[in-house]
């Protein structure tokens, strides 16, 4: 490697506009380490796929620089970037066998037949398709085709592998199976991977770090547990996992905590001060459903209020209870399915609570 391994891929002040006026990517800056699995996560139109396409060379940056292994690649053709690519629609050649599909990028690189045969055999075994080399793509299931697409991206041992919504066409069970398979391949090979998805659970399952996109801007770049436990703004809190929101007005600040008067009630809530304006400003409180407890102990849970049970859904290991809290009728709690808990009843009013450290005061 020619560059700093902690800065194997670099986006430096990268912008992209298709019409010369509207920026779909705004001042994108990120360093990706060699061997890292970084996911670009966000809703449709947030700029994540555009960033991947600029890295692949299929789109040109309007402004800024993209560095790969210490070298600027802004003016390097896609086929000369030594990057493997996996698309959502697999993009396999239908007239070629599986082995011929995998051999294609090796032939382009003018490798010997013996070397091609060895690399194709190894790649097929890596994705557990060792006996499928003679089949055509049409003779394979969706999951098998996706495995072939992954193998083709890895067969020439590229510096970097890019994946654009690669599991989007698969059913839920197969999708989850492939998530672990790609994660294990990444761990075994140590190759650098940049992955694009709009699926939060997929990103949390597979990634070393996740860049959460919205409106062309990275809202937060962090590890999966940091994104879930410590979201920096209301968008990230709502986009990553299930999240309860309560709106209120900032009444006072005491070091790292603050007091918030809830809208729709006379309650005061203590929260971690994360991303708020001054006293008197509006804020959004973020509380994860699993952090809410029934019949809370007053010493351990200073934030307590009444909630009306609107709906109960049995989910095996827990009961998902939708409640009305402070005017919010979509406040979710997850009640563990144990004998210690009294069964809830629809329409009853119960006491709930949560710890100060589990409640984050974010932007309004």
C-alpha positions, 0 to 999 in steps of 0.5 A: 500500500502506498498511503496511510492505512488509516486513510486508505480511501479519502473523500476530501470536500467532495461535492456533486451536482447534476444540474450545476445548481442543486448539490446532491452531495455537500462537502463530504469528508471521510477517511476509510481505513484499510480492511474496514467495512464502512456502510453508507446508510440513508433514505432514497435520495440522500446522496449515499449511492452517488458517493459510491458511484463517484468512488467507483468512477461511474460519476465524476465529483463536481468539486473535491478530491477522492484518494485511493491508497495515497493516489488521487483517482479523480481522473482514473478510468473505472476499469483502472481503479482496481475496484470490485463492484457488486450491484443489486441486479447482479449484472451477470453475463447470461450467456456465460457459465458461472465459471466464465463469469468469474474468469472474465475480469481475470482474462481482461487482466491477461492472466494465464489459464492455470492462474485463472482456473485456480482463482475461479476455483478458490472464489467459488469455494469461498461462496460455497458454490464449488460445484456450480461452475458449469451452470448458467445464471438462469439456472441459479436461485437469486441467492446463488446468483448474488453469491456469484456476483460477490465472488466475481467482485473478489476473484481478482483480489481488488484493493477495494470492494463496493456493494450497492444495495446487493441484497435488495432483491432477496427475501428476508431469510435469505437476505439475513443469511447473506448478511452474515456470509458477506460479513464473514468473507470480509473478516476472512479476507480483510478486504476493504468494503464500502457498502450502500443500503437503506436497511438499518438492521443490515447496516448494524449487522455488518458494519465496522462504522456507518455513515448516516446520510440525509439531504447530501450530508453525513449526519453522523459517522460512528460505530453501530453501537454508538449510533444506536446508543448515542445519536447526535441528532433527531434524524439519526435517533429516528432512523437507526432503530425504533425510537420514542420522541417527546417534544418539549421546552428547555427549562434549565441546564445543569452540567451535562443534563437538562430539564425539559417541560413536556408539551401536552402535559405538566410533566418535567423530564430530566435528560442528557443535554446533547444537541439543544439551543438555549433555555426556552428553546424547543427540543426533541427527547429520544428514548429507546423502547427497551429502556422504558420500564413499567411501575418504575422505582422512584430512586432509580428512575426519576422520570416517571409519568402515566401512560394509557395502553392503546395496543398490545402485540405479542412477539414471543420474547416480549410484548410490544405495547403502544401507549399514549404518553404526553399527547404522543399516541405512538409511544412504544415500550417493550415488555419482557415476556416473563411471569414477573410482569402483570399482563397489560390490558388495553385501555388501562393507565399504567405508570412508566419511567426511564433513567436520565441517561437513557433520555437524550435531548436533541434538536427540535 
